[in-house]
Amino acid sequence: MKVVNIHEAKTHFSRLVGRAHVGEEIIIAKAGKPYARLVPLSDRMEKRMPGIAKGAVTDAFFESLPEDELARWES
């Protein structure tokens, strides 16, 4: 893990991205305090599919709660 200050990160951004791409973790610091982490993206990242939970939320989810249940939440 390499720690670099913001100025160095701006100056050598392409080089740092290349190092992160091959697996190195880069910490970007301001006045010695860590602010951000530059890490490689996983090759196994799955693309999100909208609608994957379709049908999992039924109409009952949108119905009002019984009065006694509402009272417990509000107290």
Summary of the structure (lengths in Angstrom):
residues: 75
radius of gyration: 23.4
end to end distance: 49.3
largest distance: 61.9
contacts: 128
relative contact order: 0.14
helix: 36%
strand: 20%
